[in-house]
Amino acid sequence: MRIEHNISLRPYNTFGIEATASHFVPVRELQTLKWALGRKDLPPPFILSGGSNILLGGDLNALVLYIDNKGKQVVWESEDRVRLEVAGGESWHGLVLWCLEQGYGGLENLSLIPGKVGTAPIQNIGAYGVELKDVFHSCQAVALEDGSLREFDKSACAFGYRDSIFKQEAKGKYVIWSVTLELTKRNHQLNTDYGAITQELSTQNVHDPGPREISDAVIAIRRRKLPDPAEIGNSGSFFKNPVVNGDKYAELQGRYPEIPGYPQNDGTTKVPAGWLIEKLGFKGIRRGDAGVHKNQALVLVNYGEASGEEVYALAMEIQAAVRKEFGILLTPEVNIIK
């Protein structure tokens, strides 16, 4: 076990922001994590996983713990269902593809989401009508304070829209070491009604889809809409889709009859943040090497050498403009590290 010094974090964040870690430890074993957390002579720990949901504002004078543990194991199964415990350092999309190979259903709508398994519960990742909480059973998390291991069941995680206890009262207090998911082995509960999945399946001439066909459709849609971080730095959707009450949505419809909205079970309406941003002319705009993607206004990008401060400044410009025009405060989905 050793500590590396002055390590570039550019390869470790999908925005491709150049920043340096004063102290850096790759963590593949629980023993290494506990050892590093016990080093009170070092700067405070900073947990880094897939780097797909962060914007680094500058260098980090911190003990950066890069979570890279691996492994998958079945911990329970019946004729219809299976519980799978997965190490937090596993690739999320890699897990989705592996589950499809095993014939497991439940993750297909969450295909091609970047990042690692351990960060998935933090913001309750979701796409195309499915959220992590729909397949989540429990997770094992290590307390940063003393290295103790704690289990969180679904109720304890307090999942909400792109939210969980790990973004609220437990924020910055735990490392999610493993996640247990409950998936289907047969009689899969397929969700094809959200977004463009039905249209994509029709285009692909698929009339009786299974999990793999839905995954293929989602991947095709996402590849058309979202830039590949390997080609242009980004962190996917930068802002959450805002949710407004009935009166507010009616007022917006009065001013913009074409505004889309998705009714929620509690009587509120979810409004696409990308539509709001595009309506104000930000789609494709560029401020130096920081910009808004030409095909998806919800995605901020780094064209090469943008700093975290420049991307953040553009995000705040967008936030202010949306609030002024629509009376809606956009909340970043990306974790901003300043």
C-alpha positions as CSV (number, residue, x, y, z in Angstrom):
1,M,0.0,0.0,0.0
2,R,1.5,3.3,-1.1
3,I,0.5,6.9,-1.6
4,E,1.1,8.6,-5.0
5,H,1.7,12.4,-5.1
6,N,0.8,15.2,-7.5
7,I,-1.3,12.9,-9.8
8,S,-3.2,14.4,-12.7
9,L,-7.0,13.7,-12.4
10,R,-7.7,14.4,-16.1
11,P,-7.9,10.7,-16.9
12,Y,-10.2,10.2,-13.9
13,N,-13.1,12.6,-14.8
14,T,-15.2,12.4,-17.9
15,F,-15.3,16.2,-18.3
16,G,-11.5,15.9,-19.0
17,I,-10.8,18.8,-16.6
18,E,-7.1,19.2,-15.7
19,A,-6.6,19.1,-12.0
20,T,-4.0,17.6,-9.7
21,A,-4.4,15.5,-6.6
22,S,-1.8,16.1,-3.9
23,H,-2.2,12.6,-2.6
24,F,-3.7,9.6,-4.5
25,V,-4.4,6.0,-3.6
26,P,-6.0,3.4,-5.9
27,V,-8.3,1.3,-3.8
28,R,-9.0,-2.3,-4.8
29,E,-9.2,-4.0,-1.4
30,L,-11.2,-3.1,1.7
31,Q,-8.0,-3.4,3.7
32,T,-6.5,-0.6,1.6
33,L,-9.5,1.7,2.1
34,K,-9.5,1.2,5.9
35,W,-5.7,1.8,6.0
36,A,-6.0,5.0,4.0
37,L,-8.9,6.3,6.1
38,G,-6.8,5.6,9.2
39,R,-4.0,7.9,8.0
40,K,-4.8,11.0,10.2
41,D,-1.5,12.5,9.2
42,L,-2.7,13.2,5.7
43,P,-5.2,15.7,4.2
44,P,-9.0,14.8,4.4
45,P,-10.1,12.0,2.0
46,F,-11.9,12.6,-1.2
47,I,-13.7,9.7,-2.8
48,L,-13.3,9.4,-6.6
49,S,-15.1,6.6,-8.5
50,G,-16.0,6.8,-12.2
51,G,-15.6,10.6,-12.3
52,S,-18.7,10.8,-14.5
53,N,-20.8,13.0,-12.3
54,I,-18.3,15.6,-11.1
55,L,-16.9,19.0,-12.2
56,L,-13.5,19.7,-10.7
57,G,-13.1,23.4,-10.0
58,G,-9.3,23.1,-9.4
59,D,-6.5,21.1,-7.8
60,L,-7.4,19.0,-4.8
61,N,-5.3,19.2,-1.7
62,A,-6.8,15.9,-0.5
63,L,-6.2,12.2,-0.1
64,V,-8.0,11.1,-3.3
65,L,-9.2,7.5,-2.9
66,Y,-9.9,6.0,-6.3
67,I,-12.4,3.2,-5.8
68,D,-11.5,0.4,-8.2
69,N,-12.7,-2.8,-6.5
70,K,-14.1,-5.6,-8.7
71,G,-16.4,-8.6,-8.4
72,K,-20.0,-9.9,-8.8
73,Q,-21.7,-12.7,-6.9
74,V,-25.2,-14.2,-6.7
75,V,-26.2,-14.0,-3.0
76,W,-29.8,-15.3,-3.4
77,E,-32.0,-16.6,-6.2
78,S,-35.4,-18.3,-6.9
79,E,-36.9,-19.5,-10.1
80,D,-38.0,-16.0,-11.1
81,R,-35.5,-13.6,-9.4
82,V,-31.9,-13.2,-8.4
83,R,-30.0,-10.9,-6.0
84,L,-26.6,-9.9,-7.3
85,E,-23.9,-8.2,-5.1
86,V,-21.6,-6.1,-7.2
87,A,-18.4,-4.3,-6.2
88,G,-18.6,-0.5,-6.3
89,G,-15.7,-0.2,-8.6
90,E,-17.3,-2.2,-11.4
91,S,-18.4,-0.3,-14.6
92,W,-22.1,0.3,-14.6
93,H,-22.6,-0.2,-18.3
94,G,-20.3,-3.2,-18.1
95,L,-22.6,-4.7,-15.4
96,V,-25.7,-4.0,-17.6
97,L,-24.1,-5.9,-20.5
98,W,-23.0,-8.8,-18.2
99,C,-26.5,-9.1,-16.8
100,L,-28.0,-9.3,-20.3
101,E,-25.6,-12.1,-21.1
102,Q,-26.9,-14.0,-18.0
103,G,-30.5,-13.4,-19.0
104,Y,-31.2,-11.1,-16.1
105,G,-33.7,-8.3,-16.6
106,G,-34.2,-5.0,-14.9
107,L,-31.2,-2.9,-16.0
108,E,-31.8,-2.6,-19.7
109,N,-33.3,0.9,-19.6
110,L,-30.2,2.0,-17.7
111,S,-27.8,1.0,-20.5
112,L,-24.9,3.2,-21.5
113,I,-25.0,5.4,-18.3
114,P,-21.4,6.2,-17.5
115,G,-19.8,5.8,-14.1
116,K,-19.4,3.0,-11.7
117,V,-21.7,0.8,-9.6
118,G,-20.8,2.4,-6.3
119,T,-22.0,5.9,-7.4
120,A,-25.3,4.7,-8.8
121,P,-27.2,4.8,-5.5
122,I,-25.9,8.3,-4.6
123,Q,-28.1,10.0,-7.1
124,N,-30.5,7.2,-7.8
125,I,-29.5,7.0,-11.5
126,G,-32.4,6.8,-13.9
127,A,-33.3,6.8,-17.6
128,Y,-36.3,6.0,-19.8
129,G,-38.8,5.4,-17.1
130,V,-36.6,3.3,-14.8
131,E,-34.6,4.3,-11.7
132,L,-32.0,2.4,-9.7
133,K,-34.4,2.2,-6.7
134,D,-36.7,-0.1,-8.9
135,V,-34.0,-2.9,-8.7
136,F,-32.1,-1.9,-5.6
137,H,-32.1,-4.2,-2.6
138,S,-29.2,-2.9,-0.4
139,C,-25.7,-1.6,-0.3
140,Q,-22.6,-1.9,1.9
141,A,-21.0,1.4,2.8
142,V,-17.8,2.2,4.6
143,A,-17.9,5.1,7.1
144,L,-15.1,7.6,6.4
145,E,-14.9,8.5,10.0
146,D,-13.9,5.1,11.4
147,G,-13.8,2.6,8.6
148,S,-16.8,0.7,9.9
149,L,-19.1,-1.2,7.4
150,R,-22.8,-0.5,7.4
151,E,-25.6,-1.9,5.4
152,F,-28.3,0.4,3.9
153,D,-31.6,-1.2,2.7
154,K,-33.8,0.6,0.2
155,S,-35.8,2.4,2.9
156,A,-32.7,3.7,4.6
157,C,-31.4,5.1,1.3
158,A,-34.4,7.5,1.1
159,F,-34.4,7.5,-2.7
160,G,-35.9,10.4,-4.6
161,Y,-35.6,11.9,-8.0
162,R,-31.8,11.9,-8.6
163,D,-31.5,11.9,-4.8
164,S,-30.7,9.7,-1.8
165,I,-29.5,9.9,1.7
166,F,-26.0,10.0,0.3
167,K,-26.7,13.4,-1.2
168,Q,-28.4,14.6,2.0
169,E,-27.6,13.9,5.6
170,A,-25.0,11.1,4.8
171,K,-23.3,13.2,2.1
172,G,-19.5,12.9,2.4
173,K,-19.7,10.3,5.2
174,Y,-19.6,7.0,3.3
175,V,-17.9,5.1,0.5
176,I,-20.4,2.7,-1.1
177,W,-18.3,-0.5,-1.3
178,S,-20.9,-2.9,-2.9
179,V,-24.5,-2.8,-4.2
180,T,-27.0,-5.6,-4.2
181,L,-29.6,-5.6,-6.9
182,E,-32.7,-7.8,-7.3
183,L,-33.3,-8.7,-11.0
184,T,-35.6,-10.9,-12.9
185,K,-34.7,-14.3,-14.5
186,R,-37.9,-14.7,-16.4
187,N,-41.3,-12.9,-16.6
188,H,-39.4,-9.7,-17.1
189,Q,-41.2,-6.5,-16.3
190,L,-40.4,-4.5,-19.4
191,N,-40.8,-0.7,-19.7
192,T,-41.0,0.5,-23.3
193,D,-43.5,3.4,-22.9
194,Y,-41.0,6.1,-22.0
195,G,-39.4,8.5,-24.5
196,A,-38.5,7.2,-27.9
197,I,-38.1,3.5,-27.0
198,T,-41.2,2.3,-28.8
199,Q,-40.3,4.3,-31.9
200,E,-36.8,3.0,-31.9
201,L,-38.0,-0.6,-31.5
202,S,-40.3,-0.1,-34.5
203,T,-37.4,1.3,-36.5
204,Q,-35.4,-1.7,-35.7
205,N,-38.4,-3.9,-36.7
206,V,-38.6,-5.4,-33.2
207,H,-42.2,-6.3,-32.2
208,D,-41.7,-8.7,-29.3
209,P,-38.8,-7.1,-27.4
210,G,-36.9,-8.7,-24.5
211,P,-34.3,-7.0,-22.2
212,R,-31.6,-7.1,-24.8
213,E,-33.7,-5.5,-27.5
214,I,-34.7,-2.7,-25.2
215,S,-31.0,-2.2,-24.2
216,D,-30.1,-2.0,-27.9
217,A,-32.8,0.6,-28.4
218,V,-31.7,2.7,-25.4
219,I,-28.1,2.5,-26.5
220,A,-29.0,3.7,-30.1
221,I,-31.0,6.6,-28.7
222,R,-28.4,7.7,-26.2
223,R,-25.6,7.5,-28.8
224,R,-27.6,9.9,-31.1
225,K,-28.4,12.3,-28.3
226,L,-25.4,12.3,-26.0
227,P,-21.7,12.9,-26.8
228,D,-19.2,10.2,-26.0
229,P,-16.9,11.4,-23.2
230,A,-14.0,9.7,-24.9
231,E,-14.5,12.1,-27.8
232,I,-15.6,15.3,-26.1
233,G,-15.5,15.9,-22.3
234,N,-18.8,16.0,-20.6
235,S,-20.7,14.6,-17.6
236,G,-24.1,13.8,-19.3
237,S,-27.1,15.8,-18.2
238,F,-25.7,18.8,-16.2
239,F,-29.0,19.9,-14.7
240,K,-32.0,18.0,-13.2
241,N,-35.3,18.3,-14.9
242,P,-37.3,20.7,-12.7
243,V,-40.6,19.7,-11.2
244,V,-43.3,22.4,-10.8
245,N,-46.8,22.6,-9.3
246,G,-50.0,22.7,-11.3
247,D,-50.4,26.5,-11.2
248,K,-46.9,27.1,-12.3
249,Y,-47.2,24.7,-15.2
250,A,-50.5,26.3,-16.3
251,E,-48.8,29.7,-16.2
252,L,-45.9,28.4,-18.3
253,Q,-48.4,26.9,-20.8
254,G,-50.1,30.2,-21.1
255,R,-46.9,31.8,-22.2
256,Y,-45.5,28.9,-24.1
257,P,-48.3,26.6,-25.4
258,E,-45.7,24.2,-26.9
259,I,-43.8,23.6,-23.6
260,P,-43.6,19.8,-22.9
261,G,-44.4,18.4,-19.5
262,Y,-44.6,15.0,-17.8
263,P,-47.4,14.7,-15.1
264,Q,-46.2,13.1,-11.9
265,N,-48.3,11.0,-9.5
266,D,-48.4,13.8,-6.9
267,G,-50.0,16.3,-9.3
268,T,-46.8,18.1,-10.2
269,T,-45.3,18.2,-13.7
270,K,-41.7,17.5,-14.7
271,V,-40.4,20.0,-17.3
272,P,-37.5,19.1,-19.5
273,A,-34.6,21.3,-18.5
274,G,-33.1,20.9,-22.0
275,W,-36.2,22.5,-23.6
276,L,-35.9,25.5,-21.3
277,I,-32.2,25.9,-22.1
278,E,-32.7,25.5,-25.8
279,K,-35.6,28.0,-25.8
280,L,-33.2,30.6,-24.6
281,G,-30.7,30.0,-27.4
282,F,-28.0,28.2,-25.4
283,K,-27.9,25.1,-27.5
284,G,-24.5,24.9,-29.3
285,I,-23.2,28.0,-27.7
286,R,-19.5,28.2,-26.8
287,R,-17.5,30.2,-24.3
288,G,-13.9,29.5,-25.1
289,D,-13.5,25.7,-24.7
290,A,-16.6,25.4,-22.5
291,G,-19.9,25.0,-24.3
292,V,-23.4,23.5,-24.6
293,H,-23.6,20.5,-26.9
294,K,-25.0,21.1,-30.4
295,N,-27.4,18.2,-30.2
296,Q,-28.5,18.3,-26.5
297,A,-28.9,21.5,-24.6
298,L,-28.8,19.7,-21.3
299,V,-25.2,18.6,-21.8
300,L,-22.3,21.0,-21.0
301,V,-19.0,20.1,-22.7
302,N,-15.3,20.7,-22.6
303,Y,-14.0,21.1,-26.1
304,G,-10.4,20.5,-25.0
305,E,-8.8,22.8,-22.4
306,A,-11.7,24.4,-20.5
307,S,-11.1,24.8,-16.8
308,G,-13.6,23.7,-14.2
309,E,-14.2,27.4,-13.4
310,E,-15.1,28.1,-17.1
311,V,-17.6,25.3,-17.2
312,Y,-19.1,26.4,-13.9
313,A,-19.4,30.0,-15.1
314,L,-21.3,28.9,-18.2
315,A,-23.6,26.7,-16.0
316,M,-24.4,29.7,-13.7
317,E,-25.1,31.9,-16.8
318,I,-27.6,29.3,-18.0
319,Q,-29.1,29.0,-14.5
320,A,-29.6,32.7,-14.1
321,A,-31.1,33.1,-17.6
322,V,-33.6,30.3,-17.0
323,R,-34.6,31.7,-13.6
324,K,-35.1,35.2,-15.1
325,E,-37.2,34.0,-18.0
326,F,-39.2,31.1,-16.6
327,G,-39.1,31.6,-12.8
328,I,-37.5,28.2,-12.4
329,L,-34.3,27.5,-10.6
330,L,-32.3,24.7,-12.3
331,T,-30.4,22.4,-9.9
332,P,-27.2,20.9,-11.1
333,E,-27.2,17.1,-11.3
334,V,-23.4,17.1,-11.5
335,N,-21.5,17.4,-8.2
336,I,-19.5,20.6,-8.3
337,I,-16.2,20.4,-6.5
338,K,-14.9,24.0,-5.7
